């Protein structure tokens, strides 16, 4: 594939980038400010003008960052719940066993990609900054000749510019000019377009060149064929092209029984500067493989806003910092209470009195003037009004976010476990949309993986999947073998047949074994009378040493536990565990 009109292609890419950049010009500065604010970096939580003025006067700017714990609480709850999903068959051609292979393969892709870290990091960025991104890639590992699918983190969320309708998207990073020249020696190290348009600053500066991975959907005509496998009777819908011809299908025992032409959108890819095309290709999926995780999203009159958890809490946090600094400055940094003296009273002892506030002197000499002696003014007190404002700011900060100290384990008026849990649940509901948006992003990832898997894993091979309890299994896919009962050739675990979708789920435990053990323990606690009926299953779900031995002995004496006559152990058998 080669782009025919390069100038027209690049002009459209620059125009699209300009559109997204302009549409998000109000989102990105606010998001960057939120991130710096909540992590208290660079400018921190003090307005730059006030901070500069106070520094000139050698006055403090104290910060008590209350917001970081709110972000951590929401982000860590999402980490703990381990959001996920399960693949289900959709049509009559889909096989439940193949759906389990899809689920296990997706789990393994997530495991190999360290997707838990990706989801956690991007989810926290969406909570703290309003949005975050990760991507799906296909790579050929060093140890294999086959393509595999991976989920990768996008470290800098501000490098992504995604069309709201997902028709195109950019991942753009700056590259130093000397590095660009070394990597692309046949390309000019500039990003200035020949038409002299006004967007050069988006693609080039004096020290680096901006390079973008540009994904875009393009309508292309295709020819579809309904094909019958003359051996197995299975029907597939395939796209005829230069690689898949009717003659090729006939050699694979497929007969074309129907054809039709249609126009579809395909995702294409190019690595570009604002001036040149560096690489190009076609993405195998039908959706742009950039996944967006939103924070608090709203569209008002056609204008989108991506807000963080702490957007409305910044003013109460600033107020808290101000009043805390004011109280500290008044009490701790104010000059010590001065003495009231006359010149005659300290005459001859001026050096001693001048150092009285710097040194711990055992005594102070003075000239007696009748019955009068030097007196000290009362020390400064904590400003009552400032203390009240500090409390108001702290309460307003919690109320603005919708999470209160009791949800962090602080003592509250609730006394029963149900009341404490209800209070914590109210805080969770206030921020539930952050959990939900991360879950939606993960489910969208799984849907894209379901589409990609049969296109990438399209040959006969043995793949590694993860089972229900995260145990590794080896499975053969697309394997041609002979049916022993009919003698016909069949394809075992053909991933290209049938339609599949994903249903949401939450993995509260590391494995399903842990979940089963916890559930059965709760049942036994609620209904002790049924304990003898399921004790063996409870120990089967445990993974500590000797659990299997306990299960075996329970099964051996089950009748005794149930009130009947059980099998007696042989004489001398060691019953010690």
C-alpha positions, -999 to 999 in steps of 0.1 A, spaced: 0 0 0 13 34 -9 -4 68 -4 -8 83 -38 -12 121 -31 12 127 -2 7 164 0 -31 161 2 -28 133 28 -5 154 50 -27 185 46 -57 165 58 -37 150 87 -26 185 98 -61 198 95 -75 170 116 -48 175 143 -56 212 144 -93 204 149 -87 181 178 -61 203 194 -84 234 192 -114 214 205 -94 203 236 -76 237 241 -97 243 272 -94 207 285 -56 201 285 -43 231 304 -69 225 332 -60 188 333 -23 196 335 -30 221 364 -51 194 382 -22 169 380 4 193 392 -20 204 420 -29 170 433 7 157 433 20 191 445 48 194 419 63 225 401 40 254 409 23 233 436 -9 245 453 -1 282 457 -9 307 429 25 317 414 19 355 420 12 350 457 40 325 461 65 349 445 54 378 466 56 359 498 91 345 489 103 381 483 92 390 518 107 358 533 73 346 544 62 309 543 39 291 518 30 260 537 11 231 520 -9 203 536 -19 182 506 -53 168 515 -63 158 480 -37 131 472 -54 106 496 -88 111 479 -72 102 445 -54 73 461 -85 60 478 -105 58 445 -76 45 424 -67 18 449 -103 6 452 -102 0 414 -69 -18 417 -83 -40 444 -115 -50 425 -96 -62 394 -121 -53 368 -125 -77 339 -150 -96 318 -159 -129 302 -164 -139 266 -198 -153 256 -211 -168 224 -235 -146 204 -248 -166 174 -255 -203 167 -221 -209 151 -202 -198 182 -189 -226 205 -189 -222 243 -156 -240 245 -141 -216 220 -155 -187 241 -136 -201 271 -104 -202 249 -111 -165 240 -115 -156 277 -83 -175 287 -63 -160 258 -74 -125 268 -64 -132 303 -30 -143 291 -26 -113 269 -33 -91 299 -8 -112 320 19 -109 294 13 -72 289 12 -65 327 -22 -50 320 -30 -47 357 -3 -20 359 -16 -4 327 -52 -2 339 -41 11 374 -18 38 361 -42 51 334 -71 49 358 -53 70 383 -44 96 356 -81 98 347 -90 103 384 -63 129 390 -64 146 356 -97 138 338 -85 114 312 -58 89 303 -50 65 274 -35 31 267 -32 12 234 -34 -22 218 -4 -33 196 7 -64 177 43 -74 180 66 -103 170 85 -114 201 122 -122 198 115 -159 206 88 -164 180 80 -158 143 43 -153 151 25 -120 158 11 -116 193 -12 -90 208 -2 -67 237 -17 -40 258 7 -11 263 7 20 285 8 55 270 29 73 296 21 109 285 -17 113 281 -11 147 265 6 130 236 -27 116 224 -52 135 203 -83 114 196 -113 124 175 -145 121 197 -162 100 170 -131 77 168 -126 84 131 -90 93 135 -64 97 163 -28 108 169 -1 97 193 25 125 190 59 128 206 88 152 201 122 137 190 155 155 192 168 165 158 201 146 160 181 114 170 157 120 141 186 123 117 202 90 130 169 71 127 157 85 94 188 95 75 169 99 42 143 122 57 146 160 62 147 169 99 120 195 96 82 196 99 74 228 80 48 224 53 54 238 19 21 258 18 32 279 47 1 272 68 -1 286 103 3 253 122 40 249 120 45 254 157 24 222 163 50 201 144 84 217 147 106 238 170 143 246 170 153 216 190 130 187 181 107 173 154 72 161 163 64 126 150 29 112 152 14 78 148 -17 87 128 -46 62 128 -75 69 105 -105 52 91 -109 51 53 -138 38 33 -127 11 8 -147 -12 -15 -144 -49 -7 -157 -82 -21 -172 -106 4 -177 -143 -2 -198 -168 16 -177 -200 16 -188 -236 23 -163 -261 36 -170 -291 15 -155 -314 41 -170 -302 73 -201 -283 60 -190 -251 79 -197 -217 64 -173 -188 66 -176 -152 54 -143 -141 39 -130 -111 21 -116 -118 -14 -83 -100 -21 -49 -105 -37 -40 -131 -11 -74 -149 -8 -86 -159 -42 -113 -184 -52 -86 -208 -64 -69 -205 -30 -101 -213 -12 -108 -243 -35 -74 -258 -26 -84 -255 11 -117 -273 4 -139 -241 4 -165 -235 -23 -177 -199 -29 -216 -201 -28 -223 -163 -28 -205 -131 -34 -213 -94 -28 -196 -60 -30 -198 -34 -3 -180 -5 12 -165 -7 46 -143 14 69 -108 1 74 -83 14 99 -50 25 84 -19 38 100 10 61 92 40 75 111 43 111 100 59 145 106 40 176 95 61 174 63 67 138 54 55 102 57 80 80 75 61 47 76 26 34 67 5 3 71 -30 -12 78 -43 -21 112 -61 -55 113 -90 -43 135 -120 -21 126 -115 3 155 -86 27 163 -65 8 189 -63 38 213 -84 33 244 -95 63 264 -103 62 301 -124 92 311 -127 108 345 -158 130 351 -171 136 316 -199 159 305 -210 175 272 -227 208 275 -242 224 244 -218 204 222 -187 213 241 -169 184 260 -154 187 295 -131 161 310 -128 168 347 -108 152 375 -120 141 409 -104 172 426 -113 199 401 -139 216 424 -118 209 455 -88 231 446 -102 263 461 -110 247 495 -75 232 494 -60 266 487 -80 281 515 -68 254 539 -32 261 529 -37 298 534 -53 296 568 -28 270 580 1 292 569 -15 322 585 -19 305 619 16 291 617 31 324 608 11 342 635 21 318 663 54 302 655 71 327 632 60 359 649 87 378 669 89 368 706 69 390 729 90 421 735 99 437 769 86 472 778 116 492 792 128 527 795 164 537 783 174 544 819 164 509 830 188 492 806 215 518 805 249 500 805 233 466 798 222 472 762 242 443 747 226 419 771 190 431 763 197 432 726 205 394 726 177 384 751 155 370 723 184 351 707 202 336 737 189 317 767 203 340 794 200 330 831 193 365 841 188 401 828 203 431 847 185 464 848 187 497 867 160 500 893 137 530 889 117 530 921 93 501 923 90 497 885 108 470 866 108 459 829 77 439 818 70 415 789 40 418 766 17 387 766 26 361 739 6 359 706 -24 336 707 -40 313 681 -64 334 660 -99 320 667 -113 332 634 -84 316 615 -90 283 633 -127 283 624 -119 291 587 -94 262 587 -121 238 599 -146 252 573 -121 247 545 -114 211 556 -151 202 557 -158 220 524 -130 200 508 -145 167 518 -181 178 509 -170 190 474 -155 156 466 -182 136 482 -159 115 504 -156 119 542 -130 110 568 -151 80 580 -146 64 546 -108 65 553 -112 47 587 -116 78 609 -139 75 640 -175 85 633 -209 83 650 -217 50 634 -213 20 658 -226 -11 640 -208 -28 611 -238 -22 588 -239 15 595 -201 19 590 -204 0 557 -234 21 546 -214 53 553 -184 40 532 -208 29 504 -222 65 502 -187 77 496 -182 51 469 -214 60 451 -203 97 450 -173 86 429 -187 55 412 -185 70 377 -147 68 379 -149 30 385 -175 27 358 -155 46 331 -125 24 338 -146 -7 335 -161 5 302 -126 11 288 -115 -24 298 -146 -39 282 -139 -19 250 -104 -34 251 -118 -69 253 -141 -63 224 -113 -51 202 -92 -81 213 -121 -105 203 -120 -90 168 -82 -91 166 -76 -126 179 -89 -146 149 -69 -123 126 -36 -125 144 -39 -161 157 -50 -173 123 -27 -203 118 -24 -237 135 -5 -232 167 -4 -241 203 -12 -211 225 -9 -205 263 -41 -194 281 -50 -187 317 -78 -207 333 -104 -197 359 -79 -200 387 -51 -183 367 -35 -217 360 -16 -219 327 -30 -242 300 -17 -251 265 -44 -253 239 -42 -261 202 -61 -238 179 -70 -240 142 -57 -276 142 -68 -298 113 -75 -334 124 -97 -364 114 -130 -370 132 -126 -406 145 -163 -414 142 -169 -400 107 -135 -400 92 -140 -364 80 -114 -336 83 -123 -310 110 -107 -279 123 -103 -280 161 -109 -248 180 -114 -226 148 -113 -191 162 -127 -175 130 -161 -192 132 -190 -176 151 -195 -142 168 -186 -135 204 -190 -106 228 -180 -98 264 -200 -95 296 -187 -74 325 -174 -89 357 -154 -80 388 -127 -102 402 -127 -94 439 -102 -122 446 -69 -132 430 -84 -165 419 -118 -181 417 -106 -206 442 -103 -178 468 -137 -165 459 -153 -200 463 -136 -205 497 -148 -171 510 -184 -177 498 -186 -212 514 -172 -199 546 -199 -172 548 -226 -198 540 -213 -220 569 -213 -190 592 -249 -182 583 -262 -218 584 -239 -240 606 -262 -270 601 -251 -275 565 -214 -274 573 -209 -312 572 -224 -312 537 -198 -288 522 -167 -291 544 -149 -312 519 -156 -286 491 -144 -258 514 -111 -275 519 -108 -283 482 -109 -246 476 -81 -239 500 -45 -236 487 -25 -239 520 -4 -270 527 -22 -302 537 -56 -288 526 -59 -317 502 -52 -342 530 -79 -327 552 -103 -330 523 -94 -366 517 -100 -375 554 -133 -356 555 -145 -375 524 -134 -408 541 -155 -401 572 -183 -382 556 -210 -407 567 -199 -402 603 -202 -365 600 -237 -369 586 -247 -392 615 -242 -426 598 -216 -453 600 -184 -443 582 -155 -463 571 -131 -470 600 -94 -462 593 -70 -492 593 -53 -500 626 -22 -479 633 -30 -453 606 -14 -420 615 -42 -395 618 -18 -366 625 -18 -339 599 
